[in-house]
Amino acid sequence: MKKYLLVLAILPMFSFAAQSLDELKTAHPSMCQDIKQEDGYYGDMECAGRLLDDSETKLTTRVAQIRAELKKTHAGLYQDAFERDQQSWEVYRKNHCAYVAIGVDEQSNHYAYRIALCSASENYKRLATLKGEPSVS
């Protein structure tokens, strides 16, 4: 009985804290539509890489838009606060994704896959958070 409780207790750690590849593919269908199930693990790696590239491009663009808007209309404290927030989030993403990939050989393809998938997931979440920003009045 103790074994089963232990397994149930640690199971969430292995459920992959970031969104799954299937969830990301559903949310962003055009990114991997040409990759077939027969492509297997290498197809999954390609898809994760595409999702990461897409999320990084969109996030970089959105952050630049916010910076430009803040510079134009709300210089000073608002800009500084946004920069601190963005830097804190980048540190969080790096540490969170390192946590998600812990125990995986850093030289392996699987490590790169987990980091890419986690980073893409966190980038898309950040984009959702930044929707409607800057929220100053």
Stockholm file with secondary structure:
# STOCKHOLM 1.0

chainA/1-137         MKKYLLVLAILPMFSFAAQSLDELKTAHPSMCQDIKQEDGYYGDMECAGRLLDDSETKLTTRVAQIRAELKKTHAGLYQDAFERDQQSWEVYRKNHCAYVAIGVDEQSNHYAYRIALCSASENYKRLATLKGEPSVS
#=GR chainA/1-137 SS CHHHHHHHHHGGGGSCSSCCHHHHHHHSGGGSTTCCGGGHHHHHHHHHHHHHHHHHHHHHHHHHHHHHHHHHHSTTHHHHHHHHHHHHHHHHHHHHHHHHTTTSCTTSHHHHHHHHHHHHHHHHHHHHHHTTCCCCC
#=GC SS_cons         CHHHHHHHHHGGGGSCSSCCHHHHHHHSGGGSTTCCGGGHHHHHHHHHHHHHHHHHHHHHHHHHHHHHHHHHHSTTHHHHHHHHHHHHHHHHHHHHHHHHTTTSCTTSHHHHHHHHHHHHHHHHHHHHHHTTCCCCC
//
